[in-house]
Amino acid sequence: MKAVICTNYGVPEVLKIKEVEKPKPRNNEILIKIIATSAHIGDTRIRRVDPFLVRLVFGLFKPKNNLILGLEVSGVIESVGKDVTLFMKGDEVFAFTGFNLGGYAEYICLPERVKYGERERKGLVAIKPKNLSYEEASVIPAGALTALKNLQKVNIKDGQKILINGASGSLGTYAIQLAKYFGAEVTAVCSAKNFEMVKSIGADKVIDYEEEDFTKIGTKYDIVYDAVMKSKHSQCKKILTPSGVFLNNNNIPKIKEEDLFFLKDLVEQNKLKPIIDKIYSLDEIVEAHRYVDTGHKRGNVSIQVAKDYVP
Ligand SMILES: NC(=O)c1ccc[n+]([C@@H]2O[C@H](COP(=O)([O-])OP(=O)(O)OC[C@H]3O[C@@H](n4cnc5c(N)ncnc54)[C@H](OP(=O)(O)O)[C@@H]3O)[C@@H](O)[C@H]2O)c1
């Protein structure tokens, strides 16, 4: 099968398309024909070795074992192992591949269920929301799960005021919609070119980070979520209520299968939708990574693996 191998650490050009062996599902695994994946910031950070820990996990000097990036996928189940009970051939699914990765390929095997504690490394699978294209479904798992777990960690409640910095990025656009779902009033910090987009997905107020320093405004918030990791707790104390909490993406709680099912339901109730900035083909993976590396994408970038797929 065709796959993108991360042949070295560094610039996007280290990603090379190669032929590799098609995986075979074990007894507890499903084989997914991948229709779309994403250029997720997590993939680009592994490629760029950010942080250094990446080398300890994926290979000290260069990535080992034909490393295939790709944290998120959507596709169709082509076959299932003999012990699989939750899915069947032909099911349309979307999945978080975890740090075993593997989304930049024509096929991937994932366990239908994973043992507690293995989740981050083995991935999570659920039936794809009916109302989304494969490209849209491919950009949900990692970003939306991260935003959800973060907001749940601080126990976001109806009527609270939340400020979200980096509101126009992947996490930001999910966090706005989830915070609105939980009943919060949302102030979105982004550049003026993204005002209309963040308002269209629920932001009540907007602040232009190029014009105003959000850490110096007069309003107080119950939650300040710096989704883009540009500020520190100490800087944000002034805009927090006495019981207010600062949140970024450190120490994200463990994710569970139920979290992905919850997101699927929200999408199907039209309470959550992915924002897609650009769609590239798998052959354009280098351009896609270059674009994500700019740090200015709007929402998410999807990658078509099987563009003309017909069921
Ligand atoms: N996405 C995930 O699932 C995930 C999971 C864990 C950790 N993280 C980490 O969380 C951070 C954000 O991830 P992401 O995927 O949401 O990033 P992203 O989509 O690449 O963020 C890009 C957005 O950030 C905005 N931005 C850039 N500089 C800004 C600034 N100084 N102030 C406010 N907004 C700014 C950009 O808007 P402009 O074009 O207007 O500048 C752009 O829309 C990264 O550090 C990532 O490694 C992400």
The ligand as an ORCA input file, in Angstrom:
! r2SCAN-3c Opt
* xyz 0 1
  N      -4.880     20.321     18.209
  C      -4.705     19.405     19.154
  O      -5.368     18.362     19.166
  C      -3.664     19.608     20.229
  C      -3.532     18.642     21.239
  C      -2.606     18.864     22.265
  C      -1.820     20.009     22.252
  N      -1.962     20.918     21.234
  C      -1.129     22.123     21.238
  O      -2.012     23.231     21.365
  C      -1.546     24.349     20.597
  C      -2.621     24.766     19.616
  O      -2.937     23.714     18.752
  P      -3.914     23.953     17.516
  O      -3.965     22.673     16.767
  O      -5.186     24.570     17.964
  O      -3.052     25.019     16.711
  P      -3.342     25.721     15.316
  O      -4.643     25.273     14.777
  O      -2.147     25.548     14.460
  O      -3.422     27.269     15.742
  C      -3.402     28.173     14.715
  C      -4.242     29.358     15.103
  O      -3.628     30.050     16.185
  C      -3.792     31.444     15.981
  N      -2.712     32.177     16.607
  C      -1.410     32.195     16.242
  N      -0.707     32.989     17.057
  C      -1.594     33.509     17.953
  C      -1.482     34.391     19.060
  N      -0.305     34.930     19.417
  N      -2.578     34.686     19.755
  C      -3.782     34.160     19.423
  N      -3.960     33.307     18.369
  C      -2.870     32.982     17.647
  C      -3.779     31.600     14.485
  O      -4.544     32.744     14.125
  P      -3.910     33.919     13.213
  O      -3.717     33.323     11.844
  O      -4.901     34.981     13.266
  O      -2.598     34.261     13.871
  C      -4.391     30.302     13.951
  O      -5.762     30.408     13.610
  C      -0.247     23.879     19.950
  O       0.813     24.240     20.794
  C      -0.404     22.364     19.927
  O       0.825     21.690     19.881
  C      -2.867     20.741     20.227
*
